[in-house]
């Protein structure tokens, strides 16, 4: 699988910006996603509908799965509390528990 690098404006921390460099409303992005999915369905093959929030959720899940710090994720996502982040994404942690235990080295 090939990695894709998406440049993000470091000052604004935005992935989606207008042609004027301003923040784009979530509804605008969701309409663009719906439009693109409709065109794909007409031309090629249907893809299950998703929203901008699904992209955010996928990012957060993969970030945690790859060992990212939940505290850093809290900051990235702009959550008001660490508890909010953990309530939403702690379901990922059991999936990685065995992997982390396998990597644990205990010297006696």
Secondary structure, 3 states (H helix, E strand, C coil): CCCCCCCCECCCCECCECCCCCECCHHHHHHHHHHHHHHHHHHCCCCCCCCHHHHHHHHHHHHHHCCCCHHHHHHHHCCCCHHHHHHHHCHHHHHHHHHHHHHCCCCC
